[in-house]
Amino acid sequence: LFACTPADAPAPAADLLVTDAWVRTTAADGTSAAYMTITNGTGTLERLIRASADAADVTMLHETVIEGGIARMDHLTGIDIAPGQSIALEPIGYHLMLIGLRHELVVGEQVSITLEFDSGKTITVDADVRPLVEGGS
């Protein structure tokens, strides 16, 4: 018989990790968008269900879809992140739309963004304001 010692015990699951958070400068229509990578280091599915930003009245989960060469933006009620998966929020794909900006966003500023998950977890990150470069970067 072998006894389970602390060294034999499984390591505790990591948590949710947000990296490379940034927000684009104010667009001509007075909106902005936030981008980042969210990694699910937990052992369970996590679903991003809501977000808020200190620089906007409304923050919505969106996805840009290109069909037949035409881009459209769809509002989402959530974004699923499987255990061990990373989801990129980027200019073409999933992103956070910032509507009703409280001031013009300029390079060098930061925007505080809070992400809410259906598990009850919340993460707040400071995102740098960057220009949106042609070609989606």
Number of C-alpha atoms within 10 A of each C-alpha: 3 4 6 8 7 8 7 8 8 7 8 8 12 12 13 19 13 18 13 14 21 24 29 22 22 21 13 7 7 15 17 24 24 27 21 20 16 19 21 24 19 18 13 13 15 23 19 21 18 19 20 20 24 15 20 18 12 15 23 21 23 20 21 16 15 12 8 6 7 7 11 10 15 13 14 16 12 16 17 15 20 17 17 14 15 16 16 18 22 20 19 16 15 23 23 27 24 25 18 14 18 11 10 12 23 15 13 9 13 19 19 16 23 16 16 17 18 14 12 10 13 14 13 14 18 16 21 21 22 18 16 16 9 6 7 8 9
